[in-house]
Structures are given as structure tokens and as C-alpha cells.
Amino acid sequence: MGGYPSKSHVNGGLTHGTCVAPARGMSTEPESTQPTPAGPVVHQFTVLRGMAVALVIETCDWYSGLLQAALARVRLEGQN
């Protein structure tokens, strides 16, 4: 036949596949070593003018901060 075997004996049981890679299931996820923050998460958005920092926006709402940073960039680019 010359192909891979359709059935093989893995760990004493009859399973499908090859004995090269036995199915063992998924490993458990490692536990985080970093503590979770107690307070609200504050996102920082940096707006640059050239190579210098022009403005840093700090907000708890990611989408609001992204919008504010985009509007600040548009405003600063108009003042070149």
C-alpha cells in the first residue's frame, strides 16, 4: 500500500491517525504573573508635531481617546 496507516495503536487504544503525533488534547493556559489593575484602565494617546510631543491625551474610553487624538493631529497639521 505504501501510504500512512489509517489506524494505529496509541497508548494501548485504537485511534485514527499516525503514531508520530498522538492526540493529547489542549494544554492549560498559564496563569498570569501580573496582577490585574484595581482601578479603571487609563489609555494614553500621544500626538506628535514633527518629532516633538505636542499633546498627550489620557482617557478611560479607548474610542474617545482615539477620536480626540485624530482630531488633534488634523488640527496640528493645519498649523504647520
N, C-alpha and C positions, 0 to 999 in steps of 0.2 A: 504494500500500500504506500509506504514512504511518507505519509503525512503525519501530523500530530495526532496523538491518540485522542479519541473522543471522550474517554473516561479514564480516570486514574485513581489510584488509592492514595489519599492524603489523610494522615493521622488515623489510619485504620478504617476510615469510612470511604464509601464510594461517592466521588464527586465528579462533576464535569470540569473539563479544563486540563491543564498540564500540571505536573508536579513541580515545575520550575517556579511558579508563582501561586502558592496556595492562598486561598481567600481567608483572611483573618479578621475582616471587619475593619471599622474605622477606629483610629486611636482616639483617646480622650483629649480634649483641648487643655493645654497647660493653663494653670491658674495664674492670674495677673499678679506681679510682684509690686505694681504701683498702686497706691491707694486711690480710690475714687474721690474726686473733689467734693467737699461738703457743701459749698455754696454754688451759686449759679456760675456757669461757664462763661467767661468773657472772651470774645473774639477780637483780635486786633487786626486792623487793615491799615497798611502803610501806603500813603500816597507820596510819590516822588515827583520832584521837579528837577529834571536833569538827573544829576547823580545825588542830589541832596534830598533829605527827608523834609517834605513840606508839611505833612499832616499825618497824625496817627489817630484813627477812629477806633474807639473801643465801645463795643455793644454786646448785649446778651443775645440779640437776634441776628443770626448769621446773614439772612437775606437782606435785612435792613442795612447792615453794615456794608455788604457788597454793593448795594444800590448807592449808598452815601459816598463810598469810595469812588465808584464810577462817575458820579456826578461831580465830585471834586476834581477828578482827573480832567474831565471835559472843561470845567471852569478854569483850571490852571493852564491847560494847553491853549486856551484863548488869550491868555495874558503873557504870551512869550514876548 
